[in-house]
Amino acid sequence: MNVSELKEAINEVLDERDAFDGRTHSDHHRFVEEWIEERKRKEERYERLRQQVIGWGIITVLTGVGYGSYHLFVEFVKKVTH
């Protein structure tokens, strides 16, 4: 194989690789963009869930405090009226 044939063979391989890499590169960009969007949606969903859990926790605590206060008040009234 002479230098000219070697150059031609190398160029053919590089041309094939460039065509493949261009397509693959484009696919990778699309995949990364979709992955980033998916991560954003998951983070937003997690944040909404976290806020809901905190909200329900606050409601539960306030309900417990209210129930306990009411129960103590009723017991106090019973003791005072007897």
TORLUMTI-518269 format. One record per residue (C-alpha): residue in three letters; x, y, z. Coordinates in steps of 0.05 Angstrom, whole numbers, padded with zeros to 5 digits, always signed. Example, Ala and Ser with C-alpha at 12.3 -4.5 7.8 and 13.67 -1.06 7.14 Angstrom:
! TORLUMTI-518269
ALA+00246-00090+00156
SER+00273-00021+00143
This chain:
! TORLUMTI-518269
MET+00000+00000+00000
ASN+00029+00067-00020
VAL+00021+00134+00014
SER-00035+00156-00032
GLU-00076+00093-00019
LEU-00063+00099+00056
LYS-00087+00172+00055
GLU-00149+00152+00016
ALA-00165+00095+00065
ILE-00155+00140+00125
ASN-00200+00194+00094
GLU-00254+00143+00079
VAL-00253+00119+00151
LEU-00254+00191+00177
ASP-00312+00209+00131
GLU-00352+00149+00157
ARG-00335+00167+00228
ASP-00354+00240+00218
ALA-00422+00221+00190
PHE-00434+00173+00247
ASP-00407+00221+00300
GLY-00450+00278+00273
ARG-00513+00236+00279
THR-00491+00208+00346
HIS-00472+00277+00371
SER-00540+00304+00351
ASP-00574+00245+00387
HIS-00532+00258+00449
HIS-00552+00331+00450
ARG-00626+00313+00444
PHE-00618+00260+00499
VAL-00583+00309+00545
GLU-00637+00363+00533
GLU-00692+00312+00548
TRP-00655+00288+00610
ILE-00647+00360+00635
GLU-00722+00373+00624
GLU-00739+00308+00661
ARG-00694+00327+00719
LYS-00728+00396+00723
ARG-00797+00364+00724
LYS-00775+00315+00779
GLU-00745+00372+00820
GLU-00809+00413+00813
ARG-00852+00353+00831
TYR-00807+00339+00892
GLU-00812+00412+00914
ARG-00888+00413+00908
LEU-00892+00347+00947
ARG-00845+00374+01001
GLN-00888+00436+01008
GLN-00951+00394+01013
VAL-00920+00350+01067
ILE-00898+00410+01107
GLY-00967+00441+01100
TRP-01002+00378+01122
GLY-00953+00371+01180
ILE-00970+00441+01203
ILE-01045+00427+01197
THR-01036+00362+01237
VAL-00997+00397+01292
LEU-01048+00454+01296
THR-01105+00403+01298
GLY-01071+00366+01355
VAL-01060+00430+01393
GLY-01132+00450+01382
TYR-01159+00383+01403
GLY-01115+00381+01465
SER-01135+00452+01484
TYR-01209+00436+01475
HIS-01202+00372+01516
LEU-01166+00410+01573
PHE-01218+00465+01570
VAL-01275+00414+01576
GLU-01241+00380+01635
PHE-01229+00447+01668
VAL-01302+00467+01659
LYS-01325+00400+01689
LYS-01281+00411+01750
VAL-01303+00482+01760
THR-01377+00467+01754
HIS-01377+00408+01802
